[in-house]
Amino acid sequence: MTGADRQRLRQVRAAILGNRPDNSMSSALYPLYVAVIAAGTYGIPASQQLFRSLDKRWVAEHVGTPAGAVVAVTLAASLLTLVLLVGRFHGPVVPPLPYLEMVVTSPIPRKVTLARHWWLSLGGASIGGLLAGAVCGAGLAIAGVAEPIVLFPATLSGALFGVLVAEIWLQGQLHGQFQAPMLASRRGSSVLSRRRNALARLDITGLRRQAASNVTIGGAALAGDIRTIRLDAARPTTHARHVRLRPSSPLVVIARRDLLGLRRAPGSALYGLVFAALGSAGLMLSLQSPRTPTMAPLVSLVIAHLGFGAWCEGLRLHADNSGTSRLLGLPYRDTALAHLAVPVSAWTLTTLVVGAGLWLTGLVDPASLVWALGTGALLAGTHLMAAFRGLPPAGVFGPHAGVPAMIFWYAKPLLATLVVGTATAAWAARSASPWNAFSWLLILTCGVVAWGLGLVGKRDRRS
């Protein structure tokens, strides 16, 4: 950025602000202040307690092994892939719409007008990674799991990973545009020049789309309108547009409709398959030893919940369209249950294949496979809760509730999965008779399914 560019940008910012003081620096530093306070007050004690709860012998046997390294690399690669996909919908460089229309479309080079927003995102990602690494390193040192010297490499690794996340995030935004002007980067060019070229390749159409999506999704999230969030984030359907439903009985037609929906959204189907396979495998492996940390089934259930949910779009659309005419003549509750046929069948097949592979390699026993199949019923019940929860209660918008109450309302289905699944899985791993824990899993799952069906009935009465 030349001195003339800086001067023009300062003049533009002065014109935008008018007589108001420039509080952009304090607005950028306040989240950093809050993050540092939260990391020191809550993050380090939580990390310390987590590492103290782990069995040191289990950690020594698994963390420093090649298998542990493979798991760590796989998790990092999965996170970076997720960041790349997120960048296609919301990138790190998304100025507000007025700034786009008045400044970015001006003759000032785009790499100049967008540089401030990029550096803010890069700084946030790198500082967030630094804090995460420092929290993990401090927790390891305080808990006595590692030497205090681990704090320095953990902090440095976290910061470097944050920089990598920001770079991948920007590449995702660049690849998610409708069109991106191709600027040939010369061999041997510096990282800074390549970064400026990447900012210059961000087209105004993609920036407008993401900025407008920010406004829509932000307002819908504050209002608890999940349907608007989902519709705005959905990508246009381009696959299997020529395929039509074949006539059959009502229940079979619903199942075929859900299968057709997955064919038209192959990304969601593949995402669900990968996450369901990882979640079921992690859940089965976590039941093999009483020294396995409780975090293992908890993380596995989170992944499984996300994977199962990717197959439930038909169920969510049915909940969105409550009150419309029942074209197939089925009762509302029966239609909701019919929409669970595809995700439950997909979970069962995925679990059987993964469980058979792990059993043949001697890593799990058949009881773990039965446990994972039973968890599928729990996931079906919690996704019934998620699809038919409706709008948030009015008390969420009161002065004494606010954002925490809204987050709790959003997270209730996931919390039900974690509380029931993690508690019973930890009990089964540490019990001499895991079938008692499995019986309680089924009993509590029946309660979760009944809760979900109650929400279905409530939505039916309102319609």
C-alpha positions in Angstrom: 0.0 0.0 0.0 1.5 3.3 -1.1 1.4 6.6 0.8 -1.2 7.9 -1.6 -3.4 4.9 -1.1 -3.2 5.3 2.7 -4.1 9.0 2.4 -7.1 8.3 0.2 -8.3 5.5 2.5 -8.0 7.9 5.5 -10.0 10.5 3.7 -12.7 7.9 2.9 -12.9 6.7 6.5 -13.1 10.3 7.7 -16.0 11.0 5.3 -17.8 7.8 6.6 -17.3 8.7 10.2 -18.2 12.4 9.9 -18.0 14.1 13.2 -18.0 10.9 15.2 -14.8 9.6 16.9 -13.0 6.6 15.3 -13.6 3.8 17.8 -12.5 1.0 15.4 -9.3 0.2 17.4 -11.2 -0.1 20.7 -13.9 -2.2 19.0 -11.2 -4.5 17.7 -9.3 -4.8 21.0 -12.3 -5.4 23.2 -13.0 -9.0 21.9 -9.3 -9.7 22.4 -9.5 -8.4 26.0 -12.5 -10.6 26.7 -10.8 -13.6 25.1 -7.7 -13.2 27.2 -9.8 -12.9 30.4 -11.9 -15.9 29.5 -8.9 -18.0 28.7 -7.2 -17.2 32.0 -10.3 -17.4 34.2 -12.2 -20.3 32.7 -10.0 -21.9 30.0 -6.9 -22.8 32.0 -8.8 -24.2 35.0 -11.0 -26.3 32.7 -8.0 -27.6 30.8 -6.3 -28.4 34.0 -9.2 -30.4 35.3 -9.6 -32.2 32.0 -6.0 -33.4 31.9 -6.2 -34.4 35.6 -9.2 -36.5 34.9 -7.3 -38.5 32.2 -5.6 -41.7 33.1 -1.9 -40.9 32.8 -1.1 -44.5 31.8 -3.7 -44.3 29.0 -2.3 -41.0 27.8 1.3 -42.4 27.8 0.1 -45.5 25.8 -1.8 -43.6 23.2 -0.8 -39.9 22.8 2.9 -40.4 22.0 2.4 -43.3 19.6 2.2 -43.3 15.8 -1.5 -43.9 16.1 -1.9 -40.8 18.3 0.0 -38.8 15.7 -2.2 -40.1 12.9 -5.3 -39.1 14.9 -3.9 -35.7 15.6 -3.1 -35.1 11.9 -6.5 -36.4 10.9 -8.3 -34.1 13.3 -6.2 -31.1 12.1 -6.9 -31.9 8.4 -10.6 -32.4 9.2 -10.7 -29.0 10.9 -8.9 -27.3 8.0 -11.3 -28.9 5.5 -14.2 -27.7 7.5 -12.7 -24.2 7.5 -12.3 -24.4 3.7 -16.0 -25.3 3.4 -17.1 -22.5 5.8 -15.1 -20.0 3.7 -17.4 -20.8 0.7 -20.3 -19.4 2.7 -18.7 -16.8 4.9 -15.1 -15.8 4.4 -12.7 -13.8 6.5 -13.0 -10.7 4.3 -16.7 -9.6 4.4 -17.1 -5.8 4.9 -20.6 -4.4 5.6 -22.8 -3.6 2.6 -22.5 0.2 2.8 -18.7 -0.1 2.8 -18.8 -2.4 -0.2 -21.0 -0.1 -2.2 -19.2 3.2 -1.3 -15.6 2.1 -1.0 -14.8 -1.3 -2.4 -16.5 -0.4 -5.8 -14.5 2.8 -6.0 -11.3 3.1 -8.1 -9.2 2.5 -5.1 -7.5 -0.9 -5.5 -9.4 -3.8 -3.9 -6.3 -5.1 -2.2 -6.2 -1.7 -0.4 -9.8 -1.4 0.6 -10.0 -5.0 1.9 -6.7 -5.1 3.6 -8.0 -3.9 7.0 -10.7 -6.6 7.2 -8.2 -9.2 6.2 -5.7 -8.2 8.9 -8.5 -8.2 11.5 -9.5 -11.7 10.6 -5.8 -12.9 10.4 -5.1 -11.3 13.8 -8.2 -12.9 15.4 -7.4 -16.4 14.0 -3.8 -16.2 15.1 -4.5 -14.8 18.5 -7.3 -17.4 19.0 -4.9 -20.2 18.1 -2.2 -18.7 20.4 -4.7 -18.6 23.3 -5.9 -22.2 22.6 -2.3 -23.5 22.5 -1.5 -21.6 25.7 -4.5 -22.9 27.5 -3.7 -26.5 26.5 -0.1 -26.2 27.4 -0.8 -24.6 30.7 -3.3 -27.3 31.5 -0.8 -30.0 30.7 1.9 -28.4 32.8 -0.3 -27.7 35.8 -1.9 -31.1 35.8 1.6 -32.7 35.8 1.0 -34.5 32.5 3.9 -32.8 30.8 6.9 -30.6 31.7 6.3 -26.8 32.0 8.5 -26.4 28.9 5.6 -27.7 26.8 3.9 -24.3 27.2 6.2 -22.6 24.7 5.8 -25.1 21.8 2.1 -25.5 22.4 1.6 -21.7 22.3 3.7 -21.3 19.2 2.0 -24.3 17.5 -1.4 -22.8 18.3 -0.5 -19.4 16.8 0.9 -21.0 13.6 -2.2 -23.2 13.3 -4.3 -20.0 13.6 -2.4 -18.4 10.8 -2.9 -21.5 8.6 -6.7 -21.5 9.5 -6.9 -17.9 8.3 -5.1 -18.6 5.0 -7.3 -21.7 4.3 -10.4 -19.7 5.2 -9.5 -17.0 2.6 -8.9 -19.7 0.0 -12.3 -21.1 0.7 -13.9 -17.7 0.2 -11.9 -17.3 -3.0 -13.0 -20.6 -4.4 -16.7 -20.1 -3.4 -17.2 -17.1 -5.6 -19.3 -17.2 -8.7 -16.3 -16.0 -10.6 -12.8 -15.1 -9.5 -10.5 -13.1 -11.7 -7.4 -15.1 -12.3 -4.2 -13.2 -11.5 -1.1 -15.1 -12.4 1.3 -15.2 -9.5 4.9 -15.0 -10.6 7.3 -17.7 -9.4 9.3 -16.5 -6.5 6.9 -13.8 -5.5 6.6 -13.0 -1.8 3.9 -14.2 0.5 2.7 -10.6 1.0 2.3 -10.1 -2.8 0.4 -13.3 -3.2 -1.9 -12.3 -0.4 -2.6 -8.9 -2.1 -3.3 -10.8 -5.3 -5.8 -13.0 -3.4 -7.6 -9.9 -2.0 -7.7 -8.4 -5.5 -9.3 -11.5 -6.8 -12.3 -11.2 -4.5 -15.1 -10.1 -6.8 -17.8 -7.7 -5.7 -20.7 -10.1 -6.5 -19.4 -12.7 -4.0 -18.7 -10.0 -1.4 -22.2 -8.6 -1.7 -23.7 -12.1 -1.4 -21.8 -12.9 1.7 -22.5 -9.5 3.3 -26.2 -9.8 2.6 -26.1 -13.3 4.0 -24.4 -12.0 7.2 -27.3 -9.6 7.8 -30.0 -12.2 7.1 -28.4 -15.0 9.2 -27.5 -12.6 12.0 -31.0 -11.3 12.3 -32.5 -14.8 12.0 -30.2 -16.2 14.7 -31.2 -13.4 17.1 -34.8 -14.1 16.4 -34.4 -17.9 16.7 -35.6 -18.4 13.1 -33.7 -21.6 12.2 -35.6 -22.1 9.0 -34.4 -18.8 7.5 -30.8 -19.6 8.5 -31.0 -23.0 6.8 -32.6 -21.6 3.6 -30.1 -18.8 3.3 -27.1 -21.0 3.8 -28.3 -23.7 1.4 -26.5 -23.9 -2.0 -28.5 -24.1 -5.2 -29.4 -27.7 -6.3 -27.6 -28.7 -9.4 -27.4 -32.5 -9.2 -30.1 -35.1 -10.3 -32.5 -32.4 -11.4 -33.9 -34.7 -14.1 -34.8 -37.5 -11.6 -38.5 -37.7 -10.6 -40.3 -39.6 -7.8 -41.9 -42.9 -8.8 -45.5 -43.6 -7.5 -45.8 -46.0 -4.6 -47.4 -46.2 -1.1 -47.2 -43.0 1.0 -44.5 -44.3 3.3 -42.3 -45.5 0.5 -42.8 -42.2 -1.4 -41.6 -40.3 1.6 -38.5 -42.5 1.9 -37.8 -42.1 -1.8 -38.2 -38.3 -1.5 -35.6 -38.2 1.2 -33.2 -40.4 -0.9 -33.7 -38.1 -3.9 -33.0 -35.1 -1.6 -29.6 -36.7 -0.7 -28.9 -37.4 -4.3 -29.4 -33.8 -5.1 -27.2 -32.8 -2.2 -24.3 -35.2 -2.5 -22.1 -33.0 -0.4 -24.4 -33.3 2.6 -24.8 -37.1 2.0 -21.0 -37.6 2.0 -20.5 -35.3 5.0 -23.1 -37.3 6.9 -21.5 -40.6 5.9 -18.0 -39.5 7.0 -19.1 -38.0 10.3 -21.4 -40.9 11.1 -18.6 -43.4 10.4 -16.1 -41.4 12.6 -18.7 -40.9 15.4 -19.8 -44.6 15.5 -16.2 -45.8 15.4 -15.1 -43.4 18.2 -18.1 -44.5 20.3 -17.4 -48.2 19.9 -13.7 -47.7 20.7 -14.4 -45.7 23.8 -16.2 -48.6 25.3 -13.2 -51.0 25.2 -11.3 -49.8 28.3 -12.3 -48.3 31.7 -9.3 -46.0 31.4 -10.7 -44.3 28.3 -11.4 -40.6 29.0 -15.0 -39.5 29.2 -14.2 -37.0 26.6 -13.9 -39.8 24.0 -17.6 -40.7 23.9 -18.6 -37.1 24.3 -16.7 -36.0 21.2 -17.8 -39.1 19.3 -21.4 -38.3 20.1 -21.0 -34.7 18.9 -19.6 -36.0 15.6 -22.3 -38.6 15.3 -25.0 -36.0 16.0 -23.7 -33.8 13.2 -23.5 -36.8 10.8 -27.0 -38.0 11.5 -28.3 -34.5 11.2 -27.0 -34.2 7.6 -29.4 -37.0 6.6 -32.5 -35.4 8.2 -33.2 -32.6 5.8 -36.5 -34.2 4.8 -37.6 -34.2 8.5 -36.7 -30.6 8.9 -38.6 -29.6 5.7 -41.6 -31.4 7.0 -41.4 -29.4 10.3 -41.0 -26.2 8.3 -44.2 -26.9 6.2 -46.5 -27.6 9.2 -50.0 -26.3 8.5 -50.0 -27.0 4.8 -52.2 -29.6 3.1 -51.4 -33.2 3.6 -51.1 -34.4 0.1 -50.4 -38.0 0.9 -53.2 -38.2 3.5 -50.9 -39.4 6.3 -51.2 -38.2 9.9 -48.7 -35.5 10.8 -46.9 -37.7 13.3 -46.7 -40.7 11.0 -45.2 -38.5 8.3 -42.5 -37.3 10.7 -41.7 -40.8 11.7 -41.5 -41.9 8.0 -38.9 -39.1 7.4 -36.7 -40.9 9.9 -36.5 -44.1 7.8 -33.6 -42.9 5.6 -31.4 -41.5 8.4 -32.0 -44.4 10.7 -31.3 -46.9 7.9 -28.2 -45.0 6.8 -26.9 -44.9 10.4 -27.5 -48.7 10.8 -25.7 -49.6 7.6 -22.8 -47.3 8.4 -22.5 -48.6 11.9 -22.6 -52.2 10.8 -19.9 -51.7 8.2 -17.6 -49.8 10.5 -18.3 -52.2 13.4 -17.6 -55.2 11.3 -14.3 -53.8 10.2 -13.3 -52.9 13.7 -14.4 -56.4 15.0 -12.4 -58.2 12.3 -9.3 -56.3 13.3 -9.9 -57.2 16.9 -10.4 -53.6 18.1 -14.0 -54.0 19.4 -16.4 -56.7 20.5 -20.0 -57.3 19.3 -21.5 -55.6 22.4 -20.0 -52.3 21.3 -21.7 -52.7 17.9 -25.0 -53.3 19.6 -24.4 -50.2 21.7 -23.7 -48.0 18.6 -26.9 -49.3 17.0 -28.9 -48.3 20.1 -27.3 -44.9 20.0 -29.0 -44.4 16.6 -32.4 -44.4 18.3 -31.2 -41.7 20.6 -30.0 -39.6 17.7 -33.4 -40.1 16.0 -35.1 -38.8 19.1 -32.9 -35.7 19.5 -33.3 -34.8 15.9 -37.1 -35.0 16.3 -36.6 -32.5 19.1 -34.4 -30.3 16.9 -36.7 -30.3 13.9 -39.9 -29.5 15.7 -38.7 -27.2 18.5 -40.4 -24.3 16.7 -39.7 -20.7 17.7 -38.0 -19.8 21.0 -40.2 -18.9 23.9 -40.9 -15.2 24.5 -38.9 -15.2 27.7 -35.7 -15.6 25.7 -36.1 -12.0 24.5 -36.5 -10.6 28.0 -33.9 -8.4 29.6 -32.8 -11.1 32.1 -32.3 -13.9 29.6 -30.7 -12.8 26.4 -28.0 -14.7 24.5 -27.3 -17.4 27.1 -31.0 -18.4 27.1 -31.0 -18.4 23.3 -27.9 -20.6 23.2 -29.4 -23.0 25.7 -32.6 -23.2 23.6 -30.6 -23.9 20.4 -28.5 -26.5 22.2 -31.2 -28.6 24.0 -31.2 -31.5 21.4 -27.4 -31.7 21.4 -27.3 -31.5 25.2 -29.9 -34.4 25.4 -27.6 -36.5 23.2 -24.5 -35.7 25.2 -26.1 -36.2 28.7 -27.8 -39.5 27.9 -25.1 -40.9 25.6 -22.0 -39.9 27.5 -23.3 -40.8 30.9 -24.4 -44.3 29.9 -21.3 -44.9 27.7 -19.0 -44.0 30.6 -21.0 -46.2 32.9 -20.7 -49.1 30.5 -17.0 -48.7 30.0 -16.4 -48.8 33.8 -19.0 -51.4 34.7 -18.6 -55.2 35.0 -22.1 -55.6 33.5 -22.4 -53.1 30.6 -25.9 -54.4 29.8 -27.3 -52.6 32.8 -26.1 -49.3 31.3 -27.4 -50.4 27.9 -30.9 -50.9 29.5 -30.8 -47.4 30.9 -29.7 -46.1 27.5 -32.8 -47.6 26.0 -35.1 -46.3 28.8 -33.7 -42.8 28.5 -33.8 -43.0 24.7 -37.5 -43.8 24.9 -38.0 -40.7 27.1 -36.1 -38.5 24.5 -38.2 -40.0 21.6 -41.4 -39.3 23.6 -40.2 -35.7 24.1 -39.6 -35.3 20.4 -43.0 -36.8 19.5 -44.6 -34.4 22.0 -43.1 -31.5 20.1 -44.4 -33.0 16.9 -47.9 -33.2 18.4 -47.6 -29.6 19.7 -46.7 -28.4 16.2 -49.6 -30.4 14.7 -52.1 -28.8 17.1 -50.8 -25.3 16.3 -51.2 -25.9 12.6 
